[in-house]
């Protein structure tokens, strides 16, 4: 089946819906703003609009931390477009005007404050009109039949509000439910009014988003959505369908130069075997719902369909994570290498010498405590957390310690806590299941590894290399199977976010399934060559999306002024005299070069396009970022355009400059 837009070479813009500004929004971009934005894009000759996820995340600002795989976010509702709005009294209209005036002053929007105000107004409208809404159950009933997911969503959202927005894991009741339990709550007549509030909201959101999506399509523009691979543990889907998730494991990313302890996202991983038993019905339904709005979609963290980095839910970091799936090392494998029972324990469990703990405490406390006090403190740690190995001066963690969170629960002095955290990770192998082992990320730094002979190290490395190759075959099979399900389930064009340490099988599978990969110019380099040169634009695969910046990176402007080797990049694009301070001329040259990539789609962040005109520069380029990974604050995900859409549409210089990018032809591949 030929996917939509596969044969078209398009210029695209990436913009969060919340960033849009108009006369009618209440402090944040709304679905209805997409219609006006599409008209501006048409003038600019932009053929694709890419947005961030729009599912309901509640009061969590990250769009990748959704409460539901299907429900839309009330944040993006245009209240004045509700059918019931005209039936409301003047006090509600006055409240909306006041809120709009107050929020419009803010350069970035407050996710919490805007959402709370909009939800309060929606509640007020619903309460004033609920009798009429309840009577019109015909249209609601039809919509519910077409969107059966809304029943469990409405029940979940009501319970979440009843429990003061706490995670379902902290609810005193209904924290473990069956489908029968959910049906019983849904059919409870006393709860019907509250459940209908959430249905009413979702029907309105669906109506408004569908209308905007149609307007985009009518303008001849492709709308590309974003489907996060993972679900928040506190989500309707994990609560209602725990069987399709593995909640004991938490997804993330392995350690790297930017995150030495790795990333633990706190999201459960999928139970693919359970999902396969019903032919991946949950994923198929997810794509079916997305297909109502989108022509294309971005598969977030596509590597997770091949293999996911998972750590224990009981750990904070992902240092002791492992790839799932993976061909494990077994007890039998280790015995063949000459490791007996005691040596297997030595390499898979941290061993703490008595003196090492005492010295660590003495080093951190200095002269503040006497030797007797240090020894007494060490004895308390031994009794709380450790068990002696026979009569040796060696200690193991007690069996009750299963992760970093258990160490925290001991309530130890920070120096003792930090020492035990470090030692907890000091091992060559993680025994994740009895007799099944995975090499930890920093195994070469482990005390046990340092005790190996050179021959033992060599033999071990050879075994691990063989396991890696076998695992890659498993990853390829799984990736092909799972992504084939996605490809065959929808006419939407799939685009993959394939960043990070990418196994060799990933590009092969994506190419075979005609899934567009992602090429971020600043990171698309030959990292193994001297100087780590940039890959020429003529060598970008046609089945790819080229972009110079993404929502998790700095803008091109900030990257140019603060992060890049300007001389190297100038030489790469063949323009040695680029100014050090970013300006529209610099922007035009850099973006034009990227627009010439062979990639099917060339997508630019809205901030980067705005820099083609002098009118839209923020004083501080860092203020124009969407997200700073690894940070949690009120700044992330709250970017707003510097002016309303209709004001930006008056900038003829900008419109012409963006349209010129669309005229840039693909650089031809050099022939030898």
LOBADREN-991896 format. One record per residue (C-alpha): residue number from 1; x, y, z. Coordinates in steps of 0.1 Angstrom, whole numbers, m for minus. Example, Ala and Ser with C-alpha at 12.3 -4.5 7.8 and 13.67 -1.06 7.14 Angstrom:
<dokes>
resi / xx / yy / zz
1 / 123 / m45 / 78
2 / 137 / m11 / 71
</dokes>
This chain:
<dokes>
resi / xx / yy / zz
1 / 0 / 0 / 0
2 / 15 / 34 / m10
3 / 15 / 57 / 20
4 / 2 / 92 / 18
5 / 28 / 118 / 7
6 / 55 / 93 / 2
7 / 64 / 106 / m32
8 / 64 / 143 / m24
9 / 94 / 163 / m14
10 / 81 / 187 / 12
11 / 92 / 217 / 32
12 / 79 / 215 / 68
13 / 76 / 234 / 100
14 / 76 / 219 / 135
15 / 54 / 238 / 160
16 / 38 / 228 / 193
17 / 1 / 237 / 192
18 / 5 / 254 / 226
19 / 29 / 278 / 210
20 / 4 / 293 / 186
21 / m11 / 327 / 194
22 / m43 / 343 / 181
23 / m69 / 368 / 190
24 / m92 / 341 / 203
25 / m69 / 319 / 224
26 / m69 / 319 / 262
27 / m32 / 321 / 270
28 / m22 / 291 / 249
29 / m25 / 278 / 214
30 / m57 / 259 / 206
31 / m67 / 233 / 180
32 / m87 / 260 / 162
33 / m56 / 281 / 157
34 / m43 / 255 / 133
35 / m67 / 268 / 107
36 / m52 / 303 / 107
37 / m17 / 289 / 109
38 / m23 / 267 / 79
39 / m32 / 298 / 58
40 / 1 / 314 / 68
41 / 20 / 282 / 59
42 / 3 / 281 / 25
43 / 16 / 316 / 18
44 / 51 / 304 / 29
45 / 48 / 274 / 5
46 / 52 / 250 / 35
47 / 38 / 216 / 27
48 / 39 / 199 / 61
49 / 30 / 209 / 97
50 / 45 / 188 / 124
51 / 32 / 190 / 159
52 / 40 / 175 / 193
53 / 18 / 150 / 210
54 / m17 / 164 / 220
55 / m30 / 137 / 243
56 / m43 / 146 / 278
57 / m14 / 149 / 302
58 / m34 / 166 / 330
59 / m13 / 192 / 349
60 / 20 / 176 / 337
61 / 34 / 199 / 310
62 / 55 / 173 / 291
63 / 35 / 161 / 261
64 / 53 / 128 / 264
65 / 38 / 120 / 298
66 / 2 / 114 / 288
67 / m27 / 101 / 310
68 / m42 / 85 / 279
69 / m32 / 71 / 246
70 / m65 / 83 / 230
71 / m80 / 113 / 248
72 / m71 / 148 / 237
73 / m58 / 176 / 260
74 / m85 / 200 / 273
75 / m57 / 227 / 273
76 / m62 / 230 / 235
77 / m100 / 235 / 236
78 / m115 / 267 / 221
79 / m142 / 274 / 247
80 / m160 / 300 / 226
81 / m165 / 274 / 199
82 / m185 / 251 / 222
83 / m221 / 247 / 212
84 / m231 / 256 / 247
85 / m211 / 288 / 249
86 / m239 / 310 / 235
87 / m262 / 297 / 261
88 / m240 / 309 / 290
89 / m245 / 342 / 309
90 / m224 / 373 / 306
91 / m203 / 364 / 337
92 / m186 / 335 / 319
93 / m179 / 357 / 289
94 / m164 / 383 / 311
95 / m143 / 357 / 329
96 / m129 / 345 / 296
97 / m120 / 380 / 285
98 / m103 / 387 / 318
99 / m83 / 354 / 316
100 / m73 / 362 / 280
101 / m61 / 397 / 289
102 / m41 / 384 / 319
103 / m25 / 355 / 302
104 / m17 / 373 / 270
105 / 10 / 394 / 288
106 / 31 / 363 / 294
107 / 60 / 355 / 270
108 / 56 / 318 / 279
109 / 24 / 302 / 290
110 / 18 / 287 / 325
111 / 6 / 252 / 318
112 / m9 / 248 / 353
113 / m26 / 282 / 355
114 / m40 / 282 / 320
115 / m53 / 247 / 323
116 / m69 / 252 / 357
117 / m87 / 284 / 345
118 / m99 / 267 / 313
119 / m111 / 236 / 332
120 / m129 / 258 / 358
121 / m147 / 277 / 330
122 / m156 / 244 / 313
123 / m170 / 231 / 345
124 / m191 / 263 / 349
125 / m205 / 259 / 314
126 / m212 / 222 / 319
127 / m230 / 228 / 352
128 / m251 / 255 / 336
129 / m260 / 233 / 306
130 / m258 / 197 / 319
131 / m295 / 192 / 318
132 / m296 / 199 / 281
133 / m264 / 180 / 275
134 / m279 / 150 / 293
135 / m310 / 151 / 272
136 / m290 / 151 / 240
137 / m276 / 116 / 247
138 / m283 / 105 / 212
139 / m254 / 123 / 196
140 / m232 / 115 / 227
141 / m242 / 79 / 225
142 / m232 / 76 / 189
143 / m199 / 93 / 196
144 / m193 / 69 / 225
145 / m199 / 39 / 203
146 / m174 / 52 / 178
147 / m149 / 60 / 206
148 / m153 / 32 / 231
149 / m120 / 41 / 249
150 / m138 / 71 / 264
151 / m156 / 50 / 290
152 / m125 / 39 / 309
153 / m110 / 73 / 303
154 / m140 / 91 / 319
155 / m141 / 67 / 348
156 / m103 / 71 / 353
157 / m105 / 109 / 351
158 / m133 / 111 / 376
159 / m115 / 89 / 401
160 / m83 / 109 / 396
161 / m101 / 141 / 405
162 / m118 / 124 / 434
163 / m83 / 114 / 446
164 / m69 / 150 / 443
165 / m49 / 141 / 411
166 / m29 / 115 / 428
167 / m15 / 85 / 408
168 / m39 / 56 / 406
169 / m13 / 36 / 425
170 / m20 / 58 / 456
171 / m57 / 55 / 455
172 / m73 / 38 / 485
173 / m98 / 20 / 462
174 / m100 / 10 / 426
175 / m62 / 10 / 422
176 / m67 / m25 / 408
177 / m96 / m30 / 385
178 / m111 / m54 / 359
179 / m131 / m45 / 329
180 / m162 / m55 / 348
181 / m153 / m30 / 376
182 / m150 / m2 / 350
183 / m182 / m11 / 333
184 / m200 / m11 / 367
185 / m187 / 23 / 375
186 / m196 / 36 / 341
187 / m231 / 23 / 343
188 / m237 / 37 / 378
189 / m265 / 63 / 374
190 / m253 / 84 / 403
191 / m220 / 89 / 385
192 / m233 / 94 / 350
193 / m234 / 132 / 353
194 / m197 / 133 / 362
195 / m187 / 108 / 335
196 / m206 / 127 / 309
197 / m185 / 158 / 317
198 / m154 / 141 / 304
199 / m172 / 126 / 274
200 / m186 / 160 / 265
201 / m151 / 176 / 267
202 / m136 / 149 / 245
203 / m163 / 150 / 219
204 / m158 / 188 / 217
205 / m120 / 184 / 214
206 / m125 / 158 / 187
207 / m149 / 180 / 168
208 / m125 / 210 / 169
209 / m93 / 191 / 161
210 / m111 / 173 / 132
211 / m122 / 206 / 118
212 / m87 / 220 / 120
213 / m72 / 189 / 104
214 / m96 / 192 / 75
215 / m87 / 229 / 70
216 / m50 / 219 / 69
217 / m58 / 192 / 43
218 / m79 / 216 / 23
219 / m49 / 239 / 22
220 / m29 / 211 / 6
221 / m7 / 206 / 37
222 / 3 / 174 / 54
223 / m4 / 173 / 91
224 / 22 / 151 / 110
225 / 14 / 140 / 145
226 / 37 / 126 / 172
227 / 29 / 93 / 189
228 / 50 / 87 / 220
229 / 61 / 51 / 222
230 / 56 / 48 / 260
231 / 28 / 56 / 285
232 / 31 / 73 / 318
233 / 27 / 47 / 346
234 / m1 / 70 / 360
235 / m22 / 67 / 329
236 / m57 / 53 / 321
237 / m41 / 27 / 299
238 / m17 / 12 / 325
239 / m45 / 13 / 351
240 / m72 / m3 / 329
241 / m49 / m27 / 309
242 / m20 / m37 / 332
243 / m16 / m70 / 313
244 / m1 / m53 / 283
245 / 27 / m36 / 304
246 / 56 / m48 / 325
247 / 54 / m25 / 355
248 / 84 / m39 / 374
249 / 107 / m24 / 347
250 / 111 / 12 / 339
251 / 121 / 24 / 304
252 / 149 / 48 / 298
253 / 183 / 53 / 281
254 / 217 / 39 / 289
255 / 245 / 61 / 303
256 / 263 / 85 / 280
257 / 285 / 115 / 281
258 / 255 / 138 / 289
259 / 238 / 115 / 314
260 / 265 / 94 / 332
261 / 238 / 76 / 353
262 / 216 / 70 / 323
263 / 180 / 81 / 320
264 / 152 / 65 / 339
265 / 119 / 78 / 325
266 / 97 / 61 / 350
267 / 75 / 46 / 323
268 / 67 / 9 / 322
269 / 78 / m12 / 292
270 / 54 / m32 / 270
271 / 46 / m68 / 274
272 / 48 / m76 / 237
273 / 39 / m112 / 241
274 / 6 / m102 / 258
275 / m1 / m77 / 231
276 / 6 / m102 / 203
277 / m21 / m125 / 218
278 / m48 / m101 / 205
279 / m29 / m91 / 174
280 / m17 / m58 / 189
281 / m53 / m45 / 192
282 / m43 / m16 / 215
283 / m17 / m3 / 190
284 / m40 / m7 / 161
285 / m67 / 12 / 178
286 / m42 / 39 / 187
287 / m32 / 44 / 151
288 / m68 / 43 / 140
289 / m76 / 72 / 163
290 / m46 / 92 / 152
291 / m55 / 86 / 116
292 / m86 / 107 / 120
293 / m64 / 138 / 121
294 / m30 / 130 / 106
295 / m16 / 122 / 72
296 / 18 / 113 / 87
297 / 31 / 105 / 122
298 / 64 / 105 / 141
299 / 72 / 73 / 159
300 / 89 / 85 / 191
301 / 120 / 65 / 202
302 / 116 / 39 / 174
303 / 146 / 20 / 189
304 / 122 / 9 / 216
305 / 104 / m13 / 191
306 / 137 / m32 / 185
307 / 149 / m32 / 221
308 / 143 / m10 / 251
309 / 167 / 0 / 279
310 / 150 / m10 / 311
311 / 159 / m8 / 347
312 / 142 / m19 / 379
313 / 113 / 2 / 390
314 / 131 / 2 / 423
315 / 160 / 22 / 409
316 / 164 / 59 / 404
317 / 191 / 57 / 378
318 / 194 / 34 / 348
319 / 230 / 24 / 355
320 / 219 / m12 / 362
321 / 196 / m12 / 332
322 / 195 / m39 / 305
323 / 183 / m43 / 270
324 / 150 / m61 / 266
325 / 151 / m84 / 247
326 / 186 / m97 / 250
327 / 203 / m131 / 247
328 / 213 / m136 / 283
329 / 244 / m150 / 298
330 / 235 / m181 / 318
331 / 250 / m198 / 348
332 / 260 / m226 / 325
333 / 279 / m201 / 302
334 / 298 / m188 / 332
335 / 307 / m222 / 345
336 / 321 / m231 / 311
337 / 344 / m202 / 315
338 / 357 / m216 / 347
339 / 336 / m195 / 372
340 / 324 / m216 / 402
341 / 295 / m206 / 424
342 / 316 / m183 / 446
343 / 331 / m164 / 416
344 / 297 / m160 / 400
345 / 286 / m144 / 432
346 / 318 / m123 / 432
347 / 310 / m109 / 397
348 / 273 / m104 / 401
349 / 269 / m91 / 436
350 / 288 / m60 / 451
351 / 313 / m70 / 478
352 / 322 / m44 / 504
353 / 353 / m47 / 525
354 / 349 / m35 / 561
355 / 378 / m11 / 558
356 / 365 / 4 / 526
357 / 333 / 15 / 543
358 / 351 / 29 / 573
359 / 376 / 48 / 552
360 / 348 / 63 / 531
361 / 330 / 76 / 562
362 / 363 / 89 / 576
363 / 371 / 106 / 543
364 / 337 / 124 / 541
365 / 335 / 133 / 578
366 / 372 / 143 / 583
367 / 380 / 152 / 619
368 / 343 / 159 / 628
369 / 340 / 125 / 644
370 / 363 / 103 / 664
371 / 374 / 68 / 652
372 / 350 / 53 / 677
373 / 321 / 73 / 663
374 / 330 / 64 / 628
375 / 332 / 27 / 637
376 / 298 / 30 / 655
377 / 283 / 46 / 624
378 / 297 / 18 / 602
379 / 283 / m8 / 625
380 / 248 / 7 / 621
381 / 252 / 6 / 583
382 / 264 / m31 / 585
383 / 233 / m40 / 606
384 / 208 / m21 / 585
385 / 220 / m29 / 549
386 / 247 / m55 / 548
387 / 254 / m92 / 557
388 / 289 / m106 / 563
389 / 304 / m132 / 539
390 / 312 / m161 / 563
391 / 338 / m148 / 587
392 / 356 / m126 / 561
393 / 359 / m88 / 562
394 / 336 / m87 / 532
395 / 299 / m78 / 531
396 / 270 / m82 / 507
397 / 238 / m63 / 505
398 / 209 / m79 / 524
399 / 183 / m96 / 502
400 / 158 / m69 / 512
401 / 178 / m44 / 493
402 / 166 / m47 / 458
403 / 173 / m13 / 444
404 / 184 / 23 / 450
405 / 151 / 33 / 465
406 / 156 / 6 / 492
407 / 189 / 22 / 501
408 / 172 / 56 / 504
409 / 146 / 41 / 528
410 / 173 / 33 / 553
411 / 176 / 69 / 563
412 / 213 / 70 / 564
413 / 237 / 99 / 565
414 / 243 / 113 / 530
415 / 279 / 102 / 530
416 / 269 / 66 / 538
417 / 240 / 67 / 514
418 / 262 / 79 / 485
419 / 288 / 52 / 493
420 / 262 / 24 / 492
421 / 246 / 38 / 460
422 / 280 / 37 / 443
423 / 288 / 2 / 456
424 / 253 / m11 / 446
425 / 264 / m5 / 410
426 / 298 / m21 / 414
427 / 294 / m54 / 396
428 / 302 / m70 / 363
429 / 268 / m87 / 358
430 / 233 / m80 / 368
431 / 214 / m112 / 377
432 / 180 / m100 / 365
433 / 164 / m134 / 368
434 / 178 / m165 / 386
435 / 206 / m179 / 364
436 / 202 / m151 / 338
437 / 228 / m123 / 336
438 / 233 / m90 / 317
439 / 266 / m71 / 316
440 / 262 / m38 / 334
441 / 271 / m7 / 315
442 / 302 / 1 / 335
443 / 313 / m35 / 340
444 / 349 / m28 / 330
445 / 351 / m4 / 360
446 / 338 / m30 / 384
447 / 361 / m41 / 413
448 / 355 / m78 / 402
449 / 365 / m71 / 366
450 / 397 / m55 / 377
451 / 406 / m87 / 395
452 / 404 / m108 / 363
453 / 435 / m120 / 346
454 / 441 / m107 / 310
455 / 431 / m141 / 297
456 / 398 / m141 / 317
457 / 390 / m106 / 304
458 / 397 / m117 / 268
459 / 375 / m148 / 271
460 / 347 / m128 / 287
461 / 348 / m101 / 261
462 / 346 / m127 / 233
463 / 315 / m142 / 249
464 / 298 / m108 / 253
465 / 305 / m100 / 216
466 / 289 / m132 / 205
467 / 259 / m124 / 227
468 / 256 / m89 / 212
469 / 255 / m103 / 177
470 / 229 / m129 / 186
471 / 209 / m102 / 204
472 / 210 / m79 / 173
473 / 194 / m107 / 153
474 / 166 / m108 / 179
475 / 162 / m71 / 178
476 / 159 / m71 / 140
477 / 132 / m98 / 141
478 / 113 / m79 / 168
479 / 116 / m45 / 151
480 / 105 / m60 / 118
481 / 75 / m77 / 134
482 / 63 / m47 / 155
483 / 69 / m20 / 129
484 / 52 / m41 / 102
485 / 21 / m40 / 124
486 / 22 / m3 / 125
487 / 28 / 1 / 88
488 / 0 / m22 / 77
489 / m25 / m8 / 102
490 / m27 / 27 / 88
491 / m24 / 47 / 56
492 / m5 / 74 / 75
493 / 31 / 78 / 65
494 / 54 / 67 / 94
495 / 85 / 88 / 103
496 / 109 / 75 / 129
497 / 128 / 93 / 156
498 / 159 / 70 / 154
499 / 184 / 90 / 174
500 / 210 / 76 / 199
501 / 231 / 45 / 198
502 / 214 / 29 / 168
503 / 220 / m8 / 161
504 / 229 / m16 / 125
505 / 196 / m35 / 121
506 / 175 / m3 / 126
507 / 182 / 15 / 93
508 / 178 / m18 / 74
509 / 144 / m24 / 88
510 / 133 / 12 / 84
511 / 144 / 12 / 48
512 / 127 / m21 / 40
513 / 94 / m8 / 55
514 / 98 / 26 / 38
515 / 98 / 44 / 72
516 / 115 / 78 / 71
517 / 144 / 81 / 95
518 / 155 / 113 / 112
519 / 187 / 132 / 103
520 / 196 / 161 / 126
521 / 223 / 180 / 109
522 / 244 / 188 / 140
523 / 244 / 152 / 150
524 / 246 / 135 / 116
525 / 283 / 131 / 114
526 / 309 / 104 / 109
527 / 318 / 101 / 146
528 / 345 / 75 / 140
529 / 366 / 97 / 116
530 / 392 / 122 / 127
531 / 375 / 155 / 132
532 / 341 / 139 / 132
533 / 330 / 155 / 99
534 / 295 / 163 / 90
535 / 277 / 140 / 65
536 / 272 / 159 / 32
537 / 236 / 168 / 24
538 / 238 / 149 / m8
539 / 243 / 117 / 12
540 / 212 / 121 / 32
541 / 188 / 92 / 25
542 / 158 / 101 / 4
543 / 137 / 82 / 30
544 / 145 / 106 / 58
545 / 136 / 138 / 75
546 / 163 / 165 / 76
547 / 162 / 190 / 104
548 / 188 / 213 / 119
549 / 171 / 214 / 153
550 / 145 / 195 / 173
551 / 123 / 202 / 203
552 / 149 / 187 / 227
553 / 178 / 208 / 213
554 / 188 / 244 / 211
555 / 176 / 265 / 182
556 / 199 / 269 / 152
557 / 206 / 304 / 164
558 / 217 / 293 / 199
559 / 236 / 264 / 185
560 / 255 / 287 / 161
561 / 264 / 313 / 187
562 / 271 / 291 / 217
563 / 277 / 255 / 208
564 / 292 / 247 / 174
565 / 326 / 250 / 160
566 / 317 / 278 / 136
567 / 349 / 274 / 115
568 / 343 / 237 / 109
569 / 306 / 241 / 100
570 / 313 / 271 / 77
571 / 339 / 249 / 59
572 / 314 / 221 / 57
573 / 287 / 242 / 39
574 / 313 / 260 / 18
575 / 307 / 295 / 32
576 / 338 / 304 / 51
577 / 328 / 340 / 59
578 / 296 / 335 / 80
579 / 292 / 361 / 108
580 / 297 / 349 / 143
581 / 265 / 366 / 155
582 / 234 / 350 / 140
583 / 212 / 372 / 118
584 / 187 / 367 / 90
585 / 215 / 364 / 64
586 / 232 / 337 / 84
587 / 198 / 319 / 89
588 / 191 / 321 / 52
589 / 225 / 304 / 43
590 / 223 / 277 / 69
591 / 186 / 268 / 64
592 / 190 / 269 / 26
593 / 218 / 244 / 28
594 / 197 / 221 / 49
595 / 167 / 226 / 26
596 / 189 / 212 / m2
597 / 193 / 178 / 15
598 / 181 / 148 / m5
599 / 157 / 140 / 23
600 / 120 / 136 / 15
601 / 110 / 161 / 42
602 / 130 / 191 / 53
603 / 115 / 203 / 86
604 / 124 / 234 / 105
605 / 113 / 246 / 139
606 / 91 / 276 / 138
607 / 117 / 296 / 158
608 / 143 / 289 / 132
609 / 121 / 300 / 104
610 / 112 / 332 / 123
611 / 149 / 341 / 124
612 / 148 / 347 / 86
613 / 134 / 381 / 96
614 / 148 / 407 / 120
615 / 114 / 411 / 136
616 / 112 / 380 / 157
617 / 145 / 377 / 176
618 / 144 / 372 / 214
619 / 170 / 391 / 233
620 / 183 / 358 / 248
621 / 183 / 328 / 223
622 / 179 / 304 / 252
623 / 144 / 318 / 258
624 / 134 / 303 / 224
625 / 139 / 267 / 234
626 / 110 / 243 / 238
627 / 126 / 219 / 262
628 / 159 / 213 / 280
629 / 162 / 175 / 286
630 / 171 / 164 / 321
631 / 154 / 194 / 337
632 / 120 / 197 / 354
633 / 107 / 233 / 356
634 / 80 / 257 / 345
635 / 100 / 267 / 314
636 / 99 / 235 / 295
637 / 72 / 229 / 269
638 / 57 / 264 / 274
639 / 72 / 282 / 244
640 / 49 / 308 / 226
641 / 53 / 326 / 193
642 / 66 / 361 / 198
643 / 34 / 375 / 183
644 / m1 / 364 / 172
645 / m3 / 346 / 138
646 / m21 / 375 / 121
647 / 8 / 398 / 131
648 / 35 / 374 / 118
649 / 14 / 371 / 86
650 / 21 / 408 / 78
651 / 59 / 401 / 76
652 / 63 / 399 / 38
653 / 101 / 396 / 42
654 / 96 / 365 / 63
655 / 70 / 349 / 40
656 / 92 / 354 / 10
657 / 123 / 341 / 27
658 / 105 / 309 / 38
659 / 90 / 304 / 4
660 / 125 / 306 / m11
661 / 135 / 276 / 10
662 / 108 / 256 / m8
663 / 125 / 264 / m41
664 / 158 / 249 / m31
665 / 164 / 217 / m51
666 / 180 / 186 / m37
667 / 217 / 185 / m39
668 / 227 / 158 / m65
669 / 248 / 130 / m52
670 / 284 / 132 / m65
671 / 295 / 105 / m89
672 / 331 / 92 / m91
</dokes>
